Amino acid sequence: MPLSEHEERILAEIERQLAAEDPRFVARARRNRSGPSRSLRLRIAVGMAVLGVLSLLGLTFSIAWGAVGMGLLLGAILLGVSALRERSDAPAETAPVPPDEMS
């Protein structure tokens, strides 16, 4: 269920207050929310693709091996494409830390 305009304004105000009171927490929360890095997801996708090809070679022994290989290849393609589409040149959204709070 989507939020009403009033609820969205309240949440935006709470976020602004939190950013003003504790900018370090906001920066850490934004970093942690992003998930695995782009390069890690690309490495995982390549590993999945290699395993998928090896599993496809097992198709000569069993249809199940071929199905596993196809699933791994499909997952590798989806993960790789999503990692490549991520904008790595986007500026980081971090609030500046006042000099008196740096330690």
N, C-alpha and C positions, 0 to 999 in steps of 0.2 A: 504494500500500500504506500503510495507516494506521500511525501510530506506536504503540508499546506505551506503557503507563502509565509504565514506567521511563524510556523515552526522552523522553516529554513532561516528566517531572519534571526530567531532566537539562537539557533545553533551557530550561525555566523558570528553573532555577538560574543557567544561563549568562546569560540575559537580565537577571536581577536583578543579577548581578555587573557586567555591562557598564553597566547603568544607574547603579550606584553609582560605578563608576570613571570613566565619561565621559558625563555626562548630556547634554552638548551634542550629541555624536554621535548619541545615541538620539533626541533631538528632531529633528535634521536628517533622520535616516533615516525617521522617521515622517512628516515633512512631504513628503519626496520620494516615498514609497510611495503617497501618496494619488492621484497622477495629476493630470490637468487639473482646474482648479477647476470648481465647479458652474456659474458664470456663463459660463465659456468653453464648456462643453459645451452649454449652452442656446443660445448664439450660433451655434455650429456647427450645431445642430439646426434653428434657424430658417433659416440659410443653405441647408442641404440641402433644407428644405421649399420654399423659393422656387425653387431650381434644379429640384426635382422637378415643381413646377407648370408651370414654363416648359418642361420636357421633355415633360410631358403635352400641352401645347399643340402640340408638334411631332409628336404622334400623327397629325395630319392629313397629314404628309409621309411618315412611316415608322412601322411597328409597333415597330421597335427603339427609337426615341425614346420611345415610350410605355412600353416595358418599363424603360428607364433611369429614366424619371420615377417609375414605380411603385416601383422599387428605392430611389431616393433618398427618396421619401416614407416608405416603410417604415423605412428607416434613421433618418430624422429623428424619426419617432414613437418608435422604440425608444430612441434616444439621449436625446430629451427626457424621456420617462417615467423613464428611469433617473436622469437628473439631478434631476428633481423629487422622486423618492422618497428621494434622499439626505437624511439628517438633517443640516440645517445648524445645528440648535440643540444638537448633541451637544457635550459639553465636550471640549476638546483634552486628549489624554493625553500631557502632557509632564511630565518630572520636574523638580522645582524645582532651580534652579542655586544652589549655595551662594554667599554673598556674596564669599568670597575667590577664587572662580574667575571672577567677572564682570570683563570688561575691554573 
